[in-house]
């Protein structure tokens, strides 16, 4: 423990003196200035249940850091909750705030030259935002999953935020009584924490552990449970050791680690949003890992071993009790890179020794999977030259090939109105464009509303949707090709589709094609004029001007 800490400035120097003056005023003893200085990254907010409990977690981590011989400093970031900040900017603040979180952390941790970070990870975008910062700054980091919210009951049945989201669109389509929706919304969330299904937050918590960036056996976890607080205490103690060991994220975030995370997400049928988020972390960490390619490669190699809502019927509590992410990795052991390093200072293989799966019916072995077909598929074709993503789920689909005429929309509101007034017919392919990272900007959540509206109209098997927008991690309905790249706003093929064009979506060949000849497409491309820029002020303007391509994770700054 004699390694020089980057936070220790020469005694009597300008930086030492002015910082010491600040810290003396905060009651920090002068001798503590020689100890490891650890950032506790906290997105606490009273606006959303996701973050409402984080101050209590931060207090526990602080105590553990002090007991281990470190000095904790709590730093704050933006707190993006989809269901709250998605109200403005056409939903553009949802994804874009991920990168704001990354830069919030850089300013505090790199600016102050702190030695390590414990990231209190919660709702969807805080998880990748924090890991992106870890990869960029390359200072010792541990991710702490701060837990999922307890769900409720209504009229004698389980109800959670997924049910409310789906129900809201069914009610808008006139297919659910308003009083039932109100009753569901009053009972769906019974305490703090992230959405309780295998949506983006819990999927990314699983990914943290599979990557080796969280302590084994800590994800998912019930918010404010003793298990969560125990994980927080252990992380506070371990981060001080990691600083002295100089164990940094880029030693953990290797291509093999990303392959492990991809396989874990495929095995649980996790959120499609993990694809761009993991790619963004890989890009910031300069690993060279092609996460999109990994999902494409491994989709037909990794079976689905567990099915938590929305992809299956199990609840997240059952998944945690069965062993969670660590149990999934144990079942996947023959397929994993077992040499990958983790925050424990041990390899994946060492972490999995003697691990038993508590319930092999909930988290199944490779020899007895829930489904052999992938729950997530990467499509390519003339309409999606880079990629389009389909969340297929585990249910055997009646329709694996869909062909129909396009009906095009530039906003979700226009598509919803067309569904209500009957303009959209059975057999149509709804094309929603202008919802990508540039066009949105920031991939707002309007596409998910349209998916649930189609479901509410009872047309889930008879109307397809293709969009350059993203889907909520809670979406697993209908035939939807999302995040089509290149996006319409940069004159990707989606921009050139006209009403009536024939579109073919084929899951068996993993293709998404527009049946328009090359000469006609060239004519349309030459005549194409970019549409108006939405929300072209402030943060969203800065985001649009600087966001990179989706296949690199849509990061704002690509490392050299």
Secondary structure, DSSP 8 states (H G I E B T S, - for coil): -----TT---TTSHHHHHHHHHHHHTT--GGGGGSEEEEEEE---SS-TTTTTHHHHHHHHHHHHHHTTEEEEEEE-----HHHHTTSGGGTHHHHHHHHHHHHHIIIIIHHT-SEEEEEE-SHHHHHHHHHHHHHH--EEEEEE--B--BEEETTEEE-HHHHHHHHHHHHTT-S-HHHHHHHHHHSB-SSSB-SSSSHHHHHHHHHHHHT-S-TT-SS-BTT-HHHHHHHHHHHHHHHHHHHHT--HHHH--HHHHHHHHHHHHHHT--THHHHHHHHHHHHTT----HHHHHHHHTTTS-B---BTTTSSB-HHHHHHTTHHHHHHHHHGGGS-TT-B-TTSSBHHHHHTT---S-TTTS--GGG-SBSS-SEEEEEETTEEEEEEEE--SS--S-SEEEEEEEEESSHHHHHHHHHHT-S-TT-EEEE-S-STTTTTS--THHHHHHHHHHHTT-TTT-EEEESS---TT---SEEEEEEES-GGGT-GGGG--TT-EEEEETTTTEEEE---HHHHHHHHHH------SS-SHHHHHHHHH---GGGTS-SS---
